[in-house]
Amino acid sequence: MWTGDRIPPRYRMDALRPSRASPSSERGELPAAVVLPKSTAEVSAAVRVAGRLRRPVVAWGGGTGLMGGARPTSDSIVLDLRGMRRVRTVDRASCTATAEAGIVLEDLDRAMRRHGMLLGHDPWSRPRATLGGAIATNGLGYSGYLRGSMGDQVLGLEAVLADGTVLRARAVPRSTTGLDLKRLFVGTEGTLGIVTAATVRGFPVPEREELHAFHLPTFARGLAALCRMYDEGLAPLVMDFQEEFEVPGGPWPIERGPPTVYLGFSGPREVVAASWRVARRTLRGAGARARPDREAREFWRTRHDIIYRMDEVAPGVTGADLFLKDVVFDYVHVALPRSRVLEFRRGALRILRGYGVFPSGFGVWTQPELVALEMMRPIRGDRARAKAEVGAAIDEVLRRAQDLGGSMEYVHGVGVKLVHLMGRELGAGLDVFRRVKRGLDPGGRLNPGKLGL
């Protein structure tokens, strides 16, 4: 256990860094203590002790959460679960693996591949993110449409409740025995219980993966073509469709050009070939132009590289902090009905311009309903003003998505960054959520302040 000056500064914050627009993205607070349990029994004991001391408890994994979901308060006890990284079992016949919550996703994938399976969850943070954190946020990865979100892949789990009770949900593909208990801990960011292990679905290593890149003449035509592909029953391994915008004074050069889609399929060779025949026919009809295959290969090879910028280059300082020191860089990820995506795009770009914020990218990811918008605002000597303008723009963009029948987030969770919009998002459902929280955690000690709880 670490206390006082022995606590490393990395525990002040997760990946909600100072370059983001949130007022919570500055220094953060050191917790009162950091405990490093090695087993579920030790997690249970630590939670019981925290209860007697009336201390909040915050579970910690890879520290890659982008919304402040792992940020502690100064009186809290952080449970760093990274010492719990054993793969308990791999069942090739059942296509499952059971592992502890602190295992890094890439390590779990590597262990599963030794048995002819792969982990279906493949986010940008895979080399650093942990299994427990991915479950807590119900994260989505590059192959999310084909294999589902992290929560979709969880068959059963083990969790420690606020009173130290260990709950185990049976690891079966389907059950009609009342409330699906494991779903209580999927996407709830450690506010209802601390996941200590899980059984996840594995996927056979495919015979073939084939990716290509294309330019589309306009975003609207590209989106329509993608919608047709999905309606025809295609299930891409990866789909990343984005247009980019020039940003004056940005930390990296961005050249505006035609919208680009990276598209891939996997499976038996015959299935991949048939999928590409349908996809190419649709893309040709939309006026797509094929890009050199090396572009698609480079996209796929480097898809995780951005996470390394989150590594510390000095105590409490990451590469991203230095790289983005002169700008406020932020993003929104909203889910929308397909019919409202173009309307949202027009409105969102107009909102950003109104606040003096530059869009750097707009696109859809994994499926046509899931929209990503990236933005930047040079600081120009007034950091507080730049953050306030980007923050106000984001709030208006998110409210616009909600008004169009969408959800304000689909991949990173809520944490502390979006709590002020939870009432608008859930309506009466927020009170239901709070009642569940009070029932399971009457002292409000598990990750308080997150998700509007």
C-alpha positions as CSV (number, residue, x, y, z in Angstrom):
1,M,0.0,0.0,0.0
2,W,1.2,3.5,-0.8
3,T,0.2,6.7,1.2
4,G,1.3,10.3,1.2
5,D,4.4,11.2,-0.7
6,R,4.9,7.5,-1.8
7,I,1.8,7.7,-4.1
8,P,3.0,8.2,-7.8
9,P,1.4,11.3,-9.4
10,R,-0.1,9.2,-12.2
11,Y,-3.0,8.4,-9.9
12,R,-4.2,12.0,-10.0
13,M,-6.0,11.5,-13.3
14,D,-6.6,9.1,-16.1
15,A,-6.6,10.0,-19.8
16,L,-8.8,13.0,-19.3
17,R,-5.8,15.2,-19.7
18,P,-5.1,19.0,-19.4
19,S,-5.5,19.5,-23.2
20,R,-9.2,18.6,-23.0
21,A,-12.0,21.1,-22.6
22,S,-13.4,19.8,-19.3
23,P,-12.8,21.9,-16.2
24,S,-11.9,18.5,-14.5
25,S,-9.0,18.0,-16.9
26,E,-6.3,19.9,-15.0
27,R,-4.2,18.5,-12.2
28,G,-6.6,16.2,-10.3
29,E,-6.1,15.1,-6.7
30,L,-3.9,12.5,-5.1
31,P,-5.9,9.8,-3.3
32,A,-5.4,9.1,0.4
33,A,-4.0,5.7,-0.3
34,V,-3.3,3.2,-3.2
35,V,-3.8,-0.5,-2.5
36,L,-2.5,-3.1,-4.9
37,P,-4.5,-6.3,-4.3
38,K,-3.4,-9.6,-5.8
39,S,-6.7,-11.5,-5.5
40,T,-10.5,-11.1,-5.3
41,A,-10.2,-11.9,-1.6
42,E,-7.9,-9.0,-1.1
43,V,-10.2,-6.7,-3.0
44,S,-13.1,-7.8,-0.8
45,A,-11.0,-7.2,2.3
46,A,-9.9,-3.7,1.1
47,V,-13.5,-2.7,0.4
48,R,-14.6,-3.9,3.9
49,V,-11.8,-1.8,5.5
50,A,-12.7,1.2,3.4
51,G,-16.3,0.8,4.6
52,R,-15.3,0.8,8.2
53,L,-13.1,3.9,7.6
54,R,-16.0,5.5,5.6
55,R,-13.6,6.1,2.6
56,P,-14.6,6.2,-1.1
57,V,-13.1,3.4,-3.2
58,V,-12.0,3.9,-6.9
59,A,-10.9,1.0,-9.0
60,W,-7.9,1.6,-11.2
61,G,-6.7,-0.3,-14.3
62,G,-4.7,1.0,-17.2
63,G,-5.6,4.7,-16.7
64,T,-6.7,5.0,-20.3
65,G,-10.2,6.2,-19.6
66,L,-11.0,9.4,-21.5
67,M,-13.8,10.7,-19.4
68,G,-12.3,10.9,-15.9
69,G,-14.0,7.7,-14.7
70,A,-11.0,6.6,-12.6
71,R,-10.2,10.0,-11.1
72,P,-9.9,9.8,-7.3
73,T,-10.8,12.3,-4.6
74,S,-8.3,13.3,-1.9
75,D,-10.0,11.1,0.7
76,S,-10.4,8.0,-1.5
77,I,-8.7,4.7,-1.6
78,V,-7.6,3.6,-5.1
79,L,-7.5,-0.1,-5.8
80,D,-5.0,-0.7,-8.5
81,L,-6.0,-4.0,-10.0
82,R,-3.1,-4.5,-12.3
83,G,-1.6,-7.1,-10.0
84,M,-4.6,-9.3,-10.8
85,R,-3.7,-10.3,-14.3
86,R,-3.9,-14.1,-14.4
87,V,-5.6,-16.0,-17.2
88,R,-7.6,-18.5,-15.2
89,T,-8.8,-20.8,-18.0
90,V,-9.0,-20.9,-21.8
91,D,-11.6,-23.2,-23.2
92,R,-11.1,-23.6,-26.9
93,A,-14.0,-26.0,-27.4
94,S,-16.4,-23.4,-25.9
95,C,-14.5,-20.4,-27.4
96,T,-14.2,-18.7,-24.0
97,A,-11.5,-17.4,-21.7
98,T,-11.6,-16.4,-18.1
99,A,-9.2,-13.8,-16.8
100,E,-8.7,-11.4,-13.9
101,A,-9.7,-7.8,-14.3
102,G,-6.2,-6.3,-14.3
103,I,-4.9,-8.1,-17.3
104,V,-4.0,-5.9,-20.2
105,L,-6.2,-6.5,-23.3
106,E,-3.3,-7.2,-25.5
107,D,-1.9,-9.8,-23.1
108,L,-5.3,-11.5,-23.0
109,D,-5.5,-11.5,-26.8
110,R,-2.0,-13.0,-27.0
111,A,-2.9,-15.7,-24.6
112,M,-6.1,-16.6,-26.5
113,R,-4.3,-16.7,-29.8
114,R,-2.1,-19.4,-28.5
115,H,-5.3,-21.5,-28.4
116,G,-6.5,-20.4,-31.9
117,M,-8.8,-17.7,-30.7
118,L,-8.7,-13.9,-30.4
119,L,-10.2,-11.3,-28.1
120,G,-13.0,-9.6,-30.0
121,H,-12.5,-6.2,-28.2
122,D,-9.8,-4.2,-30.1
123,P,-9.8,-0.6,-29.0
124,W,-7.1,2.0,-29.8
125,S,-6.0,1.5,-26.2
126,R,-5.5,-2.3,-26.4
127,P,-1.8,-2.2,-25.4
128,R,-2.5,-0.4,-22.1
129,A,-6.2,-0.8,-21.2
130,T,-7.3,-3.6,-18.9
131,L,-10.2,-6.1,-19.0
132,G,-11.9,-4.6,-16.0
133,G,-11.8,-1.0,-17.3
134,A,-13.1,-2.1,-20.7
135,I,-16.1,-3.8,-19.0
136,A,-16.7,-0.8,-16.7
137,T,-17.0,1.5,-19.7
138,N,-18.5,-1.0,-22.1
139,G,-15.9,0.0,-24.6
140,L,-16.2,-0.4,-28.3
141,G,-13.3,-1.4,-30.5
142,Y,-12.4,-1.4,-34.2
143,S,-14.3,-4.7,-34.8
144,G,-17.3,-3.6,-32.8
145,Y,-19.9,-4.1,-35.4
146,L,-18.8,-7.7,-36.2
147,R,-18.0,-8.8,-32.6
148,G,-19.9,-6.3,-30.4
149,S,-18.9,-4.1,-27.6
150,M,-16.9,-5.3,-24.6
151,G,-20.1,-5.9,-22.7
152,D,-21.6,-7.9,-25.5
153,Q,-18.6,-10.3,-25.2
154,V,-18.9,-10.9,-21.5
155,L,-20.5,-14.2,-20.7
156,G,-20.1,-14.1,-16.9
157,L,-18.2,-12.2,-14.3
158,E,-17.1,-11.8,-10.7
159,A,-17.5,-8.6,-8.8
160,V,-17.1,-7.2,-5.3
161,L,-20.0,-5.3,-3.9
162,A,-19.8,-2.2,-1.6
163,D,-20.1,-4.4,1.5
164,G,-17.3,-6.8,0.3
165,T,-19.7,-9.5,-0.9
166,V,-18.3,-11.4,-3.9
167,L,-20.9,-11.9,-6.6
168,R,-20.5,-14.4,-9.4
169,A,-22.7,-14.4,-12.4
170,R,-22.8,-17.7,-14.3
171,A,-20.8,-17.7,-17.6
172,V,-23.4,-18.9,-20.1
173,P,-24.4,-17.5,-23.5
174,R,-28.0,-17.1,-22.5
175,S,-30.3,-17.3,-19.4
176,T,-33.9,-16.5,-18.7
177,T,-33.7,-16.5,-14.9
178,G,-34.7,-12.9,-14.1
179,L,-32.3,-10.0,-14.0
180,D,-29.1,-10.4,-15.9
181,L,-26.8,-9.6,-13.0
182,K,-23.6,-9.2,-15.0
183,R,-25.2,-6.3,-16.9
184,L,-25.2,-4.3,-13.6
185,F,-21.5,-4.0,-13.9
186,V,-21.1,-3.4,-17.6
187,G,-20.8,0.3,-18.4
188,T,-21.5,1.5,-14.9
189,E,-17.9,2.5,-14.3
190,G,-17.3,0.8,-10.9
191,T,-20.2,2.6,-9.3
192,L,-22.2,-0.5,-8.4
193,G,-19.4,-3.0,-7.9
194,I,-15.8,-3.7,-8.7
195,V,-15.3,-6.3,-11.5
196,T,-12.4,-8.7,-10.5
197,A,-12.7,-11.3,-13.2
198,A,-14.7,-12.2,-16.3
199,T,-15.4,-14.9,-18.8
200,V,-15.4,-13.5,-22.3
201,R,-16.3,-14.9,-25.6
202,G,-13.4,-15.8,-27.9
203,F,-13.5,-15.7,-31.7
204,P,-11.6,-18.1,-34.0
205,V,-8.6,-16.6,-35.7
206,P,-9.9,-15.9,-39.2
207,E,-8.5,-17.5,-42.2
208,R,-8.3,-14.1,-43.9
209,E,-8.5,-10.4,-43.1
210,E,-8.6,-8.0,-46.1
211,L,-8.6,-4.2,-45.8
212,H,-8.7,-1.6,-48.5
213,A,-9.0,2.2,-48.5
214,F,-11.1,4.4,-50.8
215,H,-11.8,8.1,-51.4
216,L,-15.4,9.1,-51.8
217,P,-16.5,12.2,-53.7
218,T,-18.6,13.6,-50.8
219,F,-19.4,12.6,-47.3
220,A,-23.1,12.3,-48.1
221,R,-22.5,9.9,-51.0
222,G,-20.0,7.8,-48.9
223,L,-22.5,7.6,-46.0
224,A,-25.3,6.5,-48.3
225,A,-23.0,3.8,-49.8
226,L,-22.1,2.5,-46.4
227,C,-25.7,2.3,-45.4
228,R,-26.5,0.2,-48.4
229,M,-23.7,-2.2,-47.6
230,Y,-25.0,-2.8,-44.1
231,D,-28.6,-3.1,-45.4
232,E,-27.4,-5.8,-47.8
233,G,-26.1,-7.8,-44.8
234,L,-22.4,-7.1,-44.9
235,A,-20.6,-7.3,-41.5
236,P,-17.3,-5.4,-41.8
237,L,-14.4,-6.3,-39.5
238,V,-13.5,-2.6,-39.6
239,M,-15.2,0.5,-41.0
240,D,-13.7,3.9,-40.4
241,F,-15.1,6.7,-42.7
242,Q,-13.9,10.3,-42.1
243,E,-13.4,13.6,-43.7
244,E,-10.6,15.9,-42.4
245,F,-10.5,19.7,-42.1
246,E,-7.5,22.1,-42.0
247,V,-6.8,23.6,-38.6
248,P,-4.6,26.8,-38.5
249,G,-2.0,26.5,-35.8
250,G,-2.6,22.8,-35.1
251,P,0.2,20.6,-33.7
252,W,0.1,18.3,-36.7
253,P,-0.5,19.1,-40.4
254,I,-4.0,18.2,-41.7
255,E,-4.7,18.5,-45.4
256,R,-8.4,18.7,-46.4
257,G,-9.2,16.2,-49.1
258,P,-11.9,13.7,-50.1
259,P,-13.5,11.7,-47.3
260,T,-11.7,8.4,-46.9
261,V,-13.1,5.0,-45.8
262,Y,-11.0,2.2,-44.5
263,L,-13.0,-1.0,-44.9
264,G,-12.2,-4.6,-44.1
265,F,-13.7,-8.0,-43.9
266,S,-12.6,-11.2,-42.2
267,G,-13.4,-14.9,-42.2
268,P,-13.1,-17.8,-44.6
269,R,-11.6,-16.7,-47.9
270,E,-14.8,-17.4,-49.8
271,V,-16.8,-15.2,-47.4
272,V,-14.2,-12.4,-47.6
273,A,-14.2,-12.5,-51.4
274,A,-18.0,-12.5,-51.6
275,S,-18.2,-9.6,-49.2
276,W,-15.7,-7.5,-51.2
277,R,-17.6,-8.2,-54.5
278,V,-20.7,-6.6,-52.9
279,A,-18.8,-3.8,-51.3
280,R,-16.9,-2.9,-54.4
281,R,-20.1,-2.8,-56.5
282,T,-21.6,-0.4,-54.0
283,L,-18.5,1.7,-53.8
284,R,-18.2,2.0,-57.5
285,G,-21.8,3.2,-57.7
286,A,-20.9,6.0,-55.2
287,G,-18.0,7.1,-57.3
288,A,-15.3,5.8,-54.9
289,R,-11.7,5.7,-56.0
290,A,-9.4,3.0,-54.6
291,R,-6.3,4.1,-52.7
292,P,-3.0,2.2,-52.7
293,D,-3.1,-0.9,-50.5
294,R,-0.2,0.4,-48.4
295,E,-2.5,3.1,-47.0
296,A,-4.9,0.5,-45.6
297,R,-2.1,-1.6,-44.3
298,E,-0.5,1.4,-42.5
299,F,-3.9,2.4,-41.0
300,W,-4.3,-1.1,-39.6
301,R,-0.7,-1.5,-38.4
302,T,-0.7,1.8,-36.5
303,R,-4.3,1.7,-35.1
304,H,-3.0,1.4,-31.5
305,D,-0.1,3.8,-31.7
306,I,-1.9,6.8,-30.2
307,I,-2.1,5.1,-26.8
308,Y,1.7,5.3,-26.4
309,R,1.4,9.1,-26.3
310,M,-0.4,8.5,-23.0
311,D,2.7,7.0,-21.4
312,E,4.5,9.1,-18.9
313,V,7.6,11.0,-20.0
314,A,8.0,12.5,-16.6
315,P,6.2,11.8,-13.3
316,G,2.6,12.8,-13.9
317,V,3.3,14.1,-17.4
318,T,2.5,12.2,-20.6
319,G,3.6,12.6,-24.2
320,A,0.1,13.8,-25.0
321,D,0.4,16.6,-22.5
322,L,3.5,18.0,-24.2
323,F,2.3,17.4,-27.8
324,L,-1.0,19.2,-27.2
325,K,0.3,21.9,-24.8
326,D,-0.6,24.8,-27.2
327,V,-4.1,23.6,-28.1
328,V,-7.4,22.4,-26.6
329,F,-8.1,19.2,-28.4
330,D,-11.4,17.3,-27.8
331,Y,-14.0,15.1,-29.4
332,V,-17.6,13.8,-29.2
333,H,-18.9,10.4,-30.0
334,V,-22.7,10.3,-30.5
335,A,-25.1,7.6,-31.6
336,L,-27.8,8.8,-34.0
337,P,-30.5,7.5,-36.2
338,R,-29.0,7.2,-39.7
339,S,-31.6,9.6,-41.1
340,R,-30.3,12.4,-38.8
341,V,-26.5,12.0,-39.3
342,L,-26.2,14.6,-42.1
343,E,-28.5,17.0,-40.3
344,F,-26.3,16.6,-37.2
345,R,-23.2,17.2,-39.3
346,R,-24.4,20.5,-40.7
347,G,-25.5,21.7,-37.2
348,A,-22.4,20.5,-35.4
349,L,-20.0,22.2,-37.9
350,R,-22.1,25.4,-37.6
351,I,-21.9,25.3,-33.8
352,L,-18.2,24.9,-33.8
353,R,-17.7,27.8,-36.1
354,G,-19.9,30.0,-33.9
355,Y,-17.5,29.4,-31.0
356,G,-14.3,29.8,-33.0
357,V,-13.5,26.1,-32.7
358,F,-12.0,24.3,-35.7
359,P,-13.3,20.8,-36.6
360,S,-10.4,18.5,-37.4
361,G,-12.4,15.4,-38.4
362,F,-15.9,14.2,-38.8
363,G,-16.9,10.6,-39.6
364,V,-18.7,7.4,-38.7
365,W,-17.0,4.4,-37.1
366,T,-17.9,0.7,-37.1
367,Q,-21.4,1.4,-38.3
368,P,-23.2,4.3,-40.0
369,E,-25.1,5.3,-36.8
370,L,-22.0,6.0,-34.7
371,V,-20.6,9.4,-35.3
372,A,-17.2,10.9,-34.3
373,L,-16.4,14.6,-34.3
374,E,-12.9,15.9,-33.4
375,M,-12.1,19.5,-32.8
376,M,-9.3,21.9,-31.9
377,R,-8.8,25.4,-30.6
378,P,-5.3,27.0,-30.4
379,I,-4.8,28.5,-26.9
380,R,-3.1,31.7,-28.2
381,G,-2.1,32.8,-24.7
382,D,-5.5,32.4,-23.0
383,R,-5.9,28.8,-21.9
384,A,-9.0,29.4,-19.8
385,R,-10.9,31.1,-22.6
386,A,-9.9,28.4,-25.1
387,K,-11.1,25.6,-22.8
388,A,-14.3,27.4,-22.1
389,E,-15.1,28.0,-25.7
390,V,-14.5,24.3,-26.7
391,G,-16.4,23.1,-23.6
392,A,-19.4,25.3,-24.5
393,A,-19.3,24.1,-28.1
394,I,-19.2,20.5,-27.1
395,D,-22.2,20.9,-24.8
396,E,-24.3,22.5,-27.5
397,V,-23.2,19.8,-30.0
398,L,-24.2,17.1,-27.5
399,R,-27.6,18.7,-26.8
400,R,-28.1,18.8,-30.6
401,A,-27.5,15.1,-30.8
402,Q,-29.9,14.4,-28.0
403,D,-32.6,16.6,-29.6
404,L,-32.2,14.6,-32.8
405,G,-33.0,11.4,-30.9
406,G,-29.4,10.3,-30.3
407,S,-27.2,9.5,-27.4
408,M,-24.3,11.7,-26.3
409,E,-21.7,8.9,-26.0
410,Y,-21.3,5.3,-27.3
411,V,-17.7,4.3,-26.7
412,H,-15.9,6.0,-23.7
413,G,-18.5,6.3,-21.0
414,V,-19.5,9.4,-18.9
415,G,-17.0,9.6,-16.0
416,V,-17.0,13.1,-14.7
417,K,-16.8,14.9,-18.1
418,L,-20.5,14.4,-19.1
419,V,-22.2,14.2,-15.7
420,H,-23.9,17.6,-16.1
421,L,-25.8,16.2,-19.1
422,M,-27.0,12.9,-17.6
423,G,-30.4,14.2,-16.5
424,R,-31.0,15.4,-20.1
425,E,-29.8,12.0,-21.4
426,L,-31.6,9.6,-19.1
427,G,-34.6,11.7,-17.9
428,A,-36.5,9.7,-15.3
429,G,-34.1,6.9,-15.9
430,L,-31.4,8.8,-13.9
431,D,-33.6,8.5,-10.8
432,V,-34.0,4.8,-11.4
433,F,-30.2,4.5,-11.7
434,R,-29.7,6.3,-8.5
435,R,-32.2,4.0,-6.7
436,V,-30.2,1.0,-7.9
437,K,-27.0,2.7,-6.6
438,R,-28.5,3.4,-3.2
439,G,-29.7,-0.2,-3.0
440,L,-26.3,-1.7,-3.8
441,D,-24.1,1.0,-2.3
442,P,-26.1,2.9,0.4
443,G,-23.0,4.7,1.6
444,G,-22.3,6.0,-1.9
445,R,-18.6,4.9,-1.6
446,L,-18.0,3.1,-4.9
447,N,-16.5,5.6,-7.4
448,P,-18.6,8.5,-6.2
449,G,-19.3,11.5,-8.5
450,K,-19.2,9.4,-11.7
451,L,-22.2,9.0,-14.0
452,G,-24.2,11.6,-12.1
453,L,-24.4,9.3,-9.1
